[in-house]
């Protein structure tokens, strides 16, 4: 039988050492490979399963155990490598960890004692050559050169980090902060930490590998053989907490991590970022050239343990060595736990023989995944030891309760991470052979809980640190793929299924972005994807009927409920221009099409709304003063206060007036206008055109349609009420057509002697008597307020004595004489008749209106008010003595009222109206 061949395969990262070891192992019938991390073990296991199938490949780690019946190839963590299996091949990866202060003694033990029957490989850094040569004299050496070059690129801001970069942090807080920054600036990052479960880590790595994100934020866990597509490694810090103190990373440690940059033959770079200082030139050069100080000491702890007593076991674990290459490892977590439990009298009473001491040592080797405190961990181990010693197994009810407490996939990242750390403890316990009655059940149960928590943690990490929308759009843009945009009936825009904003007419309103970089990406992707949508939308708009388009009272142009443009002043007040609201990215063709369609719309709107006025303006048959007056009407948009054109009106002869009246021009006492232009639609458009011609920054709105009078604002723009079809008079403004009707009523009134308002005047204005008096004052009249005794209506008294069922109208009550009240039949007769109290005569308010000689600027008094020659005015009686030229108040003699039939409701209502 040939002796086992021992080979040390040494070299920097990216030399294919692990790949070489896998190929060598698969060339044998059986083999074992030990790896430094559970994550790396899982990766190698998946690679071998892909080649040989799951039936012959076993995976053994502290928290996972997959061992098929015909297992030939064992993939393990170094701590979980089985002893004495006698496999043909054995390999230990990252053998330079023999110098690690925490785990070095395990690797040193494998270096000294682990051997394959035919071949043994130790894989690691060149710094181990001297130590291996001294400790394993018959070892052969194989040097492998790096397949790509590694270069130092100095410092880079995170915002300028190139794609396919890994940024390394040495604390959870630092990793999360960097990932959050990358989410805001670059669309997101995957997160890889040693504390993650393999399922979570694989999901995060897959997200990075398939290009969903271009950045990876990790701890130094990526330095241990994880093969990722990384082109640049950036250190956010050069110090780390090693569990006891903060210390600077050694050059070889930096090189182990930096070496992840560059895949296969692709070159890689490394540098620093954030607050990390620049590397010394000597350190950077050493990393690039892979030259480091050789390892001088290997961490060691005796593996020759004696279990006669707890005291002897502790002495063995603390034994020293005289070998100059070896140094005793500092007190480890398992030894500290053993000392703590040995101080417990109950534990010490049970651990009195070899098997019980060995059991106690196995329990103390349960890792403190939770990291709460040494005391809490010791209490947990004590409970497990008592169960195992007393019952022969861990109590299933207690164990199940601990697992169920953790099985909650809700909460934030921190809560899920803590639960994952806790379940790792119970997964480790379930993997120990003989510790539980139903091992297979609890292994599956704890694995299922870990998977659920792992998926939840992956989802939480992705939700917090990945802006899926930005990352997807960035990837599509870089791949120069044509992006597909969809717009629903609400105007919501999605690109590649991701909501990016809303389309408001022909302007894109981007969804809120977290950073300028994110906004730039969204805008770039959205504009590219929306280009065909803009053209389709423009075609639809161009063929849309006019009823779908409208203008606002502020000059906006709407397509449905979307703003698509606005009106601007043109060279002619009746030919306003149009400014289309179209994004520049939509292109000039779209803008031109929208502009043309809007211009067609407003031109037709003006032509239809002002057809009569435009016909008057363009009538070539008009001559002389009529032609000039037609232009004045056009300048006034069809409405001119008469006082402004009094001279022009006087200059018009009857033929000119007749020609103008053919175009619907009405010469009113106060206003000259075309009645059709007073309708709501022309009025609304007229105000907009007038506001444009005046250059107003804010357009006044038209009064609500159907109102005869509206409140008159003191600060209204001059000319506003005329353009609205109203005339301001006092506190209110009256519609000009109704004002002309009122003028017709006033035509035959005695404005010098005075007159009162009749019900018809109040009716057409819809005003109270006080409001009407204010209106008349605004029109140039004087209003004298006074009181007088109210004339009561005379009613006929009923002959029959009223009965309790008899009803009286309000008009009857004042006119009745006092009558005797007939008491009910069961009441005593009244001694004296009741009489109505004497309250005195009832008074009423009235106004007397006389012409005040004002308002000449906007049209004088009604023409019928002017006296026709000397002498008595027509229709007026003799003046009272002393009247002279002083305005007098006259009152016609009241007509004799006819007796009102009390049974006639119309007569009763009329009497009530007169009373009021």
PATITOR-690226 format. One record per residue (C-alpha): residue number from 0; x, y, z. Coordinates in steps of 0.5 Angstrom, whole numbers, plus 500, padded with zeros to 3 digits. Last residue first. Layout:
REC    k   c1   c2   c3
REC  NUM    X    Y    Z
...
% end
This chain:
REC    k   c1   c2   c3
REC  915  308  687  507
REC  914  300  689  507
REC  913  300  690  500
REC  912  303  683  499
REC  911  298  680  505
REC  910  292  683  501
REC  909  294  680  495
REC  908  295  673  498
REC  907  287  674  501
REC  906  285  675  494
REC  905  288  669  491
REC  904  285  665  497
REC  903  278  667  495
REC  902  274  665  501
REC  901  275  672  505
REC  900  272  676  499
REC  899  276  682  499
REC  898  272  689  499
REC  897  274  693  493
REC  896  280  698  495
REC  895  278  705  494
REC  894  284  708  490
REC  893  290  711  493
REC  892  291  719  491
REC  891  297  719  488
REC  890  303  721  492
REC  889  308  727  491
REC  888  315  728  494
REC  887  318  735  492
REC  886  324  737  489
REC  885  325  744  490
REC  884  324  748  484
REC  883  318  752  487
REC  882  314  748  492
REC  881  312  753  496
REC  880  305  751  495
REC  879  304  744  492
REC  878  304  743  485
REC  877  298  742  481
REC  876  298  735  478
REC  875  303  731  474
REC  874  302  727  467
REC  873  306  732  463
REC  872  311  736  467
REC  871  308  743  468
REC  870  310  749  464
REC  869  316  749  460
REC  868  319  744  454
REC  867  319  737  455
REC  866  322  735  461
REC  865  327  730  461
REC  864  325  723  464
REC  863  324  720  458
REC  862  331  719  456
REC  861  333  715  462
REC  860  338  718  466
REC  859  345  719  463
REC  858  350  714  461
REC  857  357  712  463
REC  856  360  718  464
REC  855  353  722  466
REC  854  353  718  472
REC  853  350  724  476
REC  852  345  729  476
REC  851  341  727  482
REC  850  334  725  479
REC  849  329  724  484
REC  848  327  717  488
REC  847  322  717  494
REC  846  323  712  499
REC  845  318  708  503
REC  844  318  705  510
REC  843  311  703  513
REC  842  308  705  520
REC  841  302  702  523
REC  840  297  707  527
REC  839  297  706  535
REC  838  297  700  539
REC  837  290  700  542
REC  836  289  693  545
REC  835  283  689  542
REC  834  277  689  546
REC  833  274  683  550
REC  832  267  683  552
REC  831  265  684  559
REC  830  262  678  564
REC  829  264  672  560
REC  828  259  667  560
REC  827  261  661  565
REC  826  264  655  561
REC  825  261  648  559
REC  824  258  651  552
REC  823  265  654  550
REC  822  265  661  550
REC  821  263  666  545
REC  820  267  672  544
REC  819  264  678  543
REC  818  266  682  537
REC  817  272  687  536
REC  816  271  690  529
REC  815  275  686  524
REC  814  280  689  519
REC  813  286  687  522
REC  812  284  680  522
REC  811  282  679  515
REC  810  288  680  512
REC  809  292  674  516
REC  808  286  669  514
REC  807  281  667  519
REC  806  279  660  521
REC  805  272  658  523
REC  804  272  651  527
REC  803  271  654  534
REC  802  265  657  531
REC  801  265  664  528
REC  800  258  668  529
REC  799  255  669  522
REC  798  255  676  519
REC  797  262  676  517
REC  796  266  682  517
REC  795  268  685  510
REC  794  275  687  509
REC  793  278  693  508
REC  792  286  693  507
REC  791  290  698  511
REC  790  294  704  509
REC  789  300  704  513
REC  788  302  710  516
REC  787  308  714  513
REC  786  316  713  514
REC  785  321  716  510
REC  784  328  715  506
REC  783  330  720  500
REC  782  333  716  495
REC  781  337  721  490
REC  780  339  718  483
REC  779  345  717  479
REC  778  345  710  478
REC  777  349  708  484
REC  776  343  711  488
REC  775  338  707  484
REC  774  342  701  486
REC  773  342  703  494
REC  772  335  704  494
REC  771  334  698  490
REC  770  338  694  496
REC  769  333  698  501
REC  768  327  696  498
REC  767  329  689  497
REC  766  332  686  491
REC  765  330  681  485
REC  764  332  686  480
REC  763  326  684  476
REC  762  321  684  482
REC  761  323  690  485
REC  760  321  694  479
REC  759  315  690  478
REC  758  313  692  485
REC  757  313  699  484
REC  756  319  704  486
REC  755  317  711  488
REC  754  317  717  485
REC  753  320  724  485
REC  752  318  731  483
REC  751  324  731  478
REC  750  324  724  476
REC  749  317  724  474
REC  748  317  717  472
REC  747  315  715  464
REC  746  322  713  463
REC  745  323  709  469
REC  744  320  703  467
REC  743  324  703  460
REC  742  330  704  465
REC  741  329  698  469
REC  740  328  694  462
REC  739  335  697  461
REC  738  338  695  467
REC  737  335  687  466
REC  736  339  687  460
REC  735  345  690  463
REC  734  346  685  469
REC  733  346  689  475
REC  732  352  690  480
REC  731  351  691  487
REC  730  354  695  493
REC  729  352  702  489
REC  728  351  701  482
REC  727  356  696  478
REC  726  354  695  471
REC  725  353  687  469
REC  724  355  683  462
REC  723  361  681  465
REC  722  365  685  460
REC  721  362  691  463
REC  720  363  689  470
REC  719  371  688  469
REC  718  372  695  466
REC  717  376  697  471
REC  716  379  691  475
REC  715  375  690  481
REC  714  377  693  488
REC  713  371  695  490
REC  712  367  689  489
REC  711  360  689  487
REC  710  355  684  490
REC  709  351  680  484
REC  708  345  682  481
REC  707  340  679  476
REC  706  343  672  477
REC  705  342  666  472
REC  704  350  665  471
REC  703  355  665  476
REC  702  359  671  475
REC  701  365  671  470
REC  700  372  670  474
REC  699  377  675  474
REC  698  384  673  470
REC  697  390  673  474
REC  696  396  676  471
REC  695  392  681  467
REC  694  396  683  460
REC  693  390  687  458
REC  692  389  683  452
REC  691  389  677  455
REC  690  384  679  460
REC  689  379  681  455
REC  688  380  674  451
REC  687  378  671  458
REC  686  373  675  460
REC  685  370  674  453
REC  684  370  667  453
REC  683  366  666  460
REC  682  361  672  457
REC  681  360  668  450
REC  680  358  662  454
REC  679  354  665  459
REC  678  349  669  455
REC  677  350  676  454
REC  676  353  676  447
REC  675  347  674  444
REC  674  344  681  447
REC  673  349  685  443
REC  672  351  691  447
REC  671  350  699  448
REC  670  349  700  455
REC  669  346  705  460
REC  668  340  708  456
REC  667  340  702  451
REC  666  342  702  443
REC  665  342  695  442
REC  664  346  692  436
REC  663  343  685  433
REC  662  347  686  427
REC  661  341  689  423
REC  660  341  694  429
REC  659  348  697  426
REC  658  345  698  419
REC  657  339  701  422
REC  656  343  706  427
REC  655  347  708  421
REC  654  341  709  417
REC  653  338  713  423
REC  652  344  718  423
REC  651  350  716  428
REC  650  354  722  430
REC  649  350  722  437
REC  648  352  715  438
REC  647  360  717  437
REC  646  359  723  442
REC  645  356  718  447
REC  644  361  713  446
REC  643  364  712  453
REC  642  357  714  457
REC  641  354  709  453
REC  640  358  703  457
REC  639  360  699  451
REC  638  359  691  450
REC  637  361  687  444
REC  636  368  685  445
REC  635  369  693  447
REC  634  374  693  441
REC  633  369  690  437
REC  632  364  695  438
REC  631  369  700  437
REC  630  370  697  430
REC  629  363  697  429
REC  628  362  704  431
REC  627  368  706  426
REC  626  364  703  420
REC  625  357  706  422
REC  624  361  713  423
REC  623  363  712  415
REC  622  361  706  412
REC  621  358  699  413
REC  620  358  695  407
REC  619  364  691  408
REC  618  361  688  414
REC  617  368  685  418
REC  616  367  688  425
REC  615  359  686  425
REC  614  360  679  422
REC  613  365  678  428
REC  612  360  681  433
REC  611  355  676  431
REC  610  359  670  430
REC  609  363  672  437
REC  608  362  665  441
REC  607  362  661  434
REC  606  368  664  431
REC  605  372  664  438
REC  604  371  657  439
REC  603  373  655  432
REC  602  379  659  433
REC  601  380  656  440
REC  600  380  649  438
REC  599  384  650  431
REC  598  389  653  436
REC  597  389  647  440
REC  596  390  642  435
REC  595  396  645  432
REC  594  399  646  438
REC  593  398  639  440
REC  592  401  636  433
REC  591  407  641  434
REC  590  409  639  441
REC  589  408  631  438
REC  588  413  633  432
REC  587  418  637  437
REC  586  419  631  441
REC  585  416  628  447
REC  584  423  629  451
REC  583  421  637  451
REC  582  415  635  455
REC  581  409  638  452
REC  580  404  643  455
REC  579  402  647  449
REC  578  402  655  449
REC  577  396  657  444
REC  576  395  664  441
REC  575  389  669  441
REC  574  386  671  435
REC  573  380  675  437
REC  572  384  680  441
REC  571  389  680  435
REC  570  396  680  435
REC  569  396  674  440
REC  568  395  674  447
REC  567  397  667  450
REC  566  392  661  452
REC  565  394  655  456
REC  564  396  648  454
REC  563  395  641  455
REC  562  392  641  462
REC  561  388  634  464
REC  560  381  633  466
REC  559  378  632  459
REC  558  383  635  455
REC  557  384  642  458
REC  556  386  649  456
REC  555  388  654  461
REC  554  386  661  460
REC  553  384  663  467
REC  552  377  662  466
REC  551  378  655  464
REC  550  378  652  457
REC  549  375  646  454
REC  548  377  640  450
REC  547  373  633  449
REC  546  367  637  446
REC  545  372  639  440
REC  544  372  632  438
REC  543  379  628  439
REC  542  383  627  433
REC  541  389  631  434
REC  540  388  628  442
REC  539  389  621  440
REC  538  394  622  435
REC  537  398  626  440
REC  536  397  620  445
REC  535  400  615  441
REC  534  406  619  440
REC  533  407  620  447
REC  532  406  613  448
REC  531  412  611  443
REC  530  417  616  447
REC  529  414  614  454
REC  528  420  608  455
REC  527  426  613  454
REC  526  423  618  458
REC  525  421  613  464
REC  524  428  610  464
REC  523  432  617  464
REC  522  427  620  469
REC  521  427  614  473
REC  520  435  614  473
REC  519  436  621  474
REC  518  431  621  480
REC  517  435  616  483
REC  516  441  619  482
REC  515  438  626  485
REC  514  436  622  491
REC  513  429  618  494
REC  512  425  619  488
REC  511  418  622  488
REC  510  414  619  482
REC  509  415  623  476
REC  508  410  627  473
REC  507  410  627  465
REC  506  407  632  461
REC  505  403  631  455
REC  504  396  630  459
REC  503  398  629  466
REC  502  402  622  465
REC  501  403  619  472
REC  500  409  617  476
REC  499  414  611  476
REC  498  410  605  478
REC  497  414  598  476
REC  496  412  593  471
REC  495  417  594  466
REC  494  416  601  466
REC  493  409  603  469
REC  492  405  610  468
REC  491  399  612  472
REC  490  394  616  467
REC  489  388  614  471
REC  488  386  610  465
REC  487  393  606  465
REC  486  399  608  462
REC  485  404  602  460
REC  484  412  603  459
REC  483  416  598  455
REC  482  424  599  456
REC  481  428  597  450
REC  480  434  594  452
REC  479  441  598  452
REC  478  443  593  458
REC  477  445  599  462
REC  476  438  602  461
REC  475  435  595  463
REC  474  440  594  469
REC  473  438  601  471
REC  472  431  600  471
REC  471  431  594  475
REC  470  435  597  480
REC  469  431  603  480
REC  468  424  600  481
REC  467  427  595  486
REC  466  430  600  491
REC  465  434  595  495
REC  464  436  596  502
REC  463  430  596  506
REC  462  425  591  502
REC  461  431  587  500
REC  460  433  586  507
REC  459  426  585  510
REC  458  425  580  504
REC  457  432  576  506
REC  456  430  576  513
REC  455  423  573  512
REC  454  426  568  508
REC  453  431  566  513
REC  452  426  566  518
REC  451  422  561  514
REC  450  428  557  513
REC  449  430  557  520
REC  448  424  555  522
REC  447  424  549  517
REC  446  431  547  519
REC  445  429  547  527
REC  444  423  542  525
REC  443  427  538  520
REC  442  432  537  525
REC  441  427  536  531
REC  440  423  530  527
REC  439  429  527  525
REC  438  432  527  532
REC  437  426  524  536
REC  436  428  522  542
REC  435  433  528  543
REC  434  441  529  545
REC  433  443  522  541
REC  432  447  525  536
REC  431  448  532  536
REC  430  444  536  530
REC  429  438  538  534
REC  428  443  541  539
REC  427  446  545  533
REC  426  439  547  531
REC  425  437  549  537
REC  424  443  554  538
REC  423  442  556  530
REC  422  434  558  532
REC  421  437  563  537
REC  420  441  567  532
REC  419  436  567  527
REC  418  431  570  532
REC  417  436  575  533
REC  416  436  577  526
REC  415  429  577  525
REC  414  428  582  531
REC  413  434  586  528
REC  412  431  586  521
REC  411  424  588  523
REC  410  418  584  525
REC  409  415  578  523
REC  408  417  571  521
REC  407  415  568  528
REC  406  418  561  530
REC  405  422  563  536
REC  404  417  562  541
REC  403  416  555  538
REC  402  423  553  538
REC  401  424  554  546
REC  400  417  551  547
REC  399  419  545  543
REC  398  425  544  547
REC  397  422  544  554
REC  396  416  539  551
REC  395  422  535  548
REC  394  426  534  555
REC  393  433  534  552
REC  392  435  526  553
REC  391  438  521  557
REC  390  433  523  563
REC  389  438  525  568
REC  388  444  526  565
REC  387  442  529  558
REC  386  436  534  562
REC  385  441  536  567
REC  384  446  538  561
REC  383  441  542  557
REC  382  439  546  563
REC  381  446  547  565
REC  380  448  549  558
REC  379  442  554  558
REC  378  444  557  564
REC  377  451  558  562
REC  376  449  562  556
REC  375  445  567  560
REC  374  451  568  564
REC  373  456  569  558
REC  372  451  574  556
REC  371  447  575  550
REC  370  451  572  544
REC  369  445  568  541
REC  368  450  564  537
REC  367  454  562  544
REC  366  457  555  541
REC  365  455  548  544
REC  364  462  546  546
REC  363  460  546  553
REC  362  455  541  552
REC  361  460  536  549
REC  360  465  537  555
REC  359  459  536  560
REC  358  458  529  556
REC  357  465  527  557
REC  356  465  529  564
REC  355  459  524  565
REC  354  462  519  561
REC  353  469  519  565
REC  352  466  519  572
REC  351  463  525  577
REC  350  460  530  573
REC  349  453  529  576
REC  348  455  533  583
REC  347  459  538  579
REC  346  453  540  575
REC  345  449  541  582
REC  344  455  544  585
REC  343  456  549  580
REC  342  463  552  579
REC  341  464  547  574
REC  340  459  550  570
REC  339  463  556  569
REC  338  469  553  568
REC  337  466  549  562
REC  336  463  555  559
REC  335  470  559  559
REC  334  473  553  556
REC  333  468  553  551
REC  332  468  560  549
REC  331  476  560  548
REC  330  481  562  553
REC  329  487  564  549
REC  328  490  559  545
REC  327  497  556  547
REC  326  503  558  542
REC  325  506  553  537
REC  324  512  554  533
REC  323  517  554  539
REC  322  514  547  541
REC  321  515  547  549
REC  320  507  546  550
REC  319  502  549  555
REC  318  496  545  558
REC  317  490  549  559
REC  316  485  544  556
REC  315  489  538  559
REC  314  488  542  566
REC  313  481  543  565
REC  312  480  536  563
REC  311  483  534  570
REC  310  479  538  574
REC  309  472  536  571
REC  308  475  529  572
REC  307  477  522  569
REC  306  476  525  562
REC  305  483  526  559
REC  304  484  530  553
REC  303  490  529  548
REC  302  487  535  543
REC  301  492  540  547
REC  300  490  547  544
REC  299  494  550  539
REC  298  495  557  535
REC  297  500  557  530
REC  296  506  562  531
REC  295  511  565  526
REC  294  506  566  520
REC  293  510  569  514
REC  292  510  577  513
REC  291  507  578  507
REC  290  508  579  499
REC  289  502  578  495
REC  288  505  583  490
REC  287  498  587  490
REC  286  497  587  497
REC  285  505  588  499
REC  284  504  594  494
REC  283  498  597  498
REC  282  501  596  505
REC  281  508  599  502
REC  280  504  605  500
REC  279  500  606  506
REC  278  493  605  505
REC  277  488  611  505
REC  276  484  613  511
REC  275  477  610  512
REC  274  472  615  513
REC  273  468  613  507
REC  272  471  609  502
REC  271  478  605  501
REC  270  481  601  495
REC  269  481  595  491
REC  268  482  593  484
REC  267  480  587  480
REC  266  483  584  473
REC  265  478  579  470
REC  264  482  572  468
REC  263  478  568  474
REC  262  474  573  477
REC  261  477  580  480
REC  260  476  583  487
REC  259  476  577  492
REC  258  483  578  493
REC  257  481  585  497
REC  256  479  580  503
REC  255  485  576  503
REC  254  489  582  502
REC  253  486  586  508
REC  252  488  580  512
REC  251  495  579  510
REC  250  496  587  511
REC  249  494  586  518
REC  248  487  589  520
REC  247  488  594  526
REC  246  485  593  532
REC  245  479  594  537
REC  244  478  590  543
REC  243  476  583  546
REC  242  471  580  540
REC  241  475  582  535
REC  240  473  589  534
REC  239  475  592  527
REC  238  480  597  524
REC  237  481  599  517
REC  236  474  602  515
REC  235  470  603  509
REC  234  474  598  505
REC  233  472  598  498
REC  232  473  592  493
REC  231  472  592  486
REC  230  471  587  480
REC  229  466  582  484
REC  228  463  576  481
REC  227  463  572  487
REC  226  467  566  489
REC  225  466  566  497
REC  224  473  563  499
REC  223  474  566  506
REC  222  474  574  504
REC  221  467  574  504
REC  220  466  574  511
REC  219  470  580  512
REC  218  463  583  513
REC  217  459  585  506
REC  216  456  590  502
REC  215  455  588  495
REC  214  453  593  489
REC  213  450  592  482
REC  212  443  590  484
REC  211  438  586  480
REC  210  444  583  476
REC  209  444  576  477
REC  208  450  575  481
REC  207  447  581  486
REC  206  440  578  487
REC  205  443  571  488
REC  204  448  573  493
REC  203  442  576  497
REC  202  438  569  496
REC  201  444  565  498
REC  200  446  569  504
REC  199  439  568  507
REC  198  439  561  505
REC  197  446  560  508
REC  196  444  563  515
REC  195  446  570  516
REC  194  451  571  522
REC  193  457  571  517
REC  192  454  577  513
REC  191  452  578  506
REC  190  448  584  504
REC  189  445  586  497
REC  188  445  593  495
REC  187  440  598  493
REC  186  438  603  487
REC  185  445  606  486
REC  184  444  613  490
REC  183  438  612  495
REC  182  439  604  496
REC  181  447  605  496
REC  180  446  610  502
REC  179  442  604  506
REC  178  447  599  504
REC  177  452  603  507
REC  176  449  604  514
REC  175  447  597  514
REC  174  454  595  514
REC  173  456  600  519
REC  172  451  598  524
REC  171  453  590  523
REC  170  460  592  524
REC  169  466  591  520
REC  168  464  594  513
REC  167  466  592  506
REC  166  464  595  500
REC  165  463  590  494
REC  164  463  593  487
REC  163  460  590  481
REC  162  458  597  479
REC  161  463  603  480
REC  160  463  607  486
REC  159  462  614  485
REC  158  456  615  490
REC  157  460  611  495
REC  156  466  616  494
REC  155  472  613  492
REC  154  479  612  495
REC  153  486  609  492
REC  152  485  605  486
REC  151  490  599  488
REC  150  491  594  483
REC  149  490  586  483
REC  148  492  582  477
REC  147  488  576  474
REC  146  490  568  475
REC  145  493  569  481
REC  144  499  564  481
REC  143  499  557  484
REC  142  505  554  488
REC  141  505  547  490
REC  140  509  544  496
REC  139  510  537  499
REC  138  509  535  506
REC  137  514  530  509
REC  136  516  535  514
REC  135  509  537  517
REC  134  510  542  523
REC  133  517  545  520
REC  132  515  545  513
REC  131  508  547  514
REC  130  510  553  519
REC  129  515  555  513
REC  128  510  555  508
REC  127  504  558  511
REC  126  505  565  509
REC  125  504  563  502
REC  124  496  563  503
REC  123  492  557  504
REC  122  490  550  502
REC  121  492  544  505
REC  120  491  537  501
REC  119  492  530  504
REC  118  492  524  499
REC  117  492  516  499
REC  116  489  515  506
REC  115  487  522  508
REC  114  490  525  514
REC  113  488  530  520
REC  112  493  530  525
REC  111  498  536  525
REC  110  494  540  520
REC  109  487  538  523
REC  108  490  540  530
REC  107  492  547  527
REC  106  486  548  524
REC  105  482  547  531
REC  104  487  551  535
REC  103  487  557  530
REC  102  479  558  532
REC  101  480  564  536
REC  100  487  567  536
REC   99  487  566  528
REC   98  494  563  526
REC   97  492  556  524
REC   96  487  560  520
REC   95  493  560  514
REC   94  490  553  513
REC   93  484  556  509
REC   92  482  550  506
REC   91  483  543  509
REC   90  483  537  504
REC   89  482  529  505
REC   88  482  524  500
REC   87  482  516  501
REC   86  477  517  507
REC   85  479  513  513
REC   84  473  516  517
REC   83  478  517  524
REC   82  475  523  526
REC   81  469  527  523
REC   80  470  534  520
REC   79  465  539  524
REC   78  470  544  527
REC   77  473  545  520
REC   76  466  546  517
REC   75  464  540  513
REC   74  463  537  506
REC   73  463  529  506
REC   72  464  525  499
REC   71  462  518  499
REC   70  455  518  502
REC   69  451  512  501
REC   68  446  513  507
REC   67  445  520  505
REC   66  448  525  511
REC   65  445  532  511
REC   64  447  535  517
REC   63  446  542  519
REC   62  447  547  525
REC   61  455  545  527
REC   60  456  543  520
REC   59  456  537  516
REC   58  454  536  509
REC   57  454  529  505
REC   56  454  527  498
REC   55  453  521  495
REC   54  445  521  494
REC   53  445  528  492
REC   52  448  528  485
REC   51  455  527  483
REC   50  456  534  479
REC   49  451  538  481
REC   48  451  535  488
REC   47  459  537  488
REC   46  457  544  487
REC   45  452  545  492
REC   44  456  542  497
REC   43  462  547  495
REC   42  457  553  496
REC   41  454  550  503
REC   40  461  549  506
REC   39  463  556  504
REC   38  457  559  508
REC   37  458  554  514
REC   36  465  557  514
REC   35  472  555  514
REC   34  472  549  510
REC   33  474  542  511
REC   32  474  537  505
REC   31  473  529  506
REC   30  473  524  501
REC   29  471  517  498
REC   28  472  514  491
REC   27  478  518  489
REC   26  478  523  483
REC   25  472  527  486
REC   24  477  529  491
REC   23  482  532  486
REC   22  477  536  483
REC   21  474  539  489
REC   20  481  541  491
REC   19  483  544  485
REC   18  477  548  485
REC   17  479  550  492
REC   16  486  552  490
REC   15  483  556  483
REC   14  488  562  484
REC   13  483  567  485
REC   12  486  569  492
REC   11  494  568  493
REC   10  498  562  493
REC    9  499  555  497
REC    8  497  548  495
REC    7  501  544  501
REC    6  501  537  499
REC    5  501  531  503
REC    4  501  524  500
REC    3  499  518  504
REC    2  504  512  503
REC    1  503  507  498
REC    0  500  500  500
% end
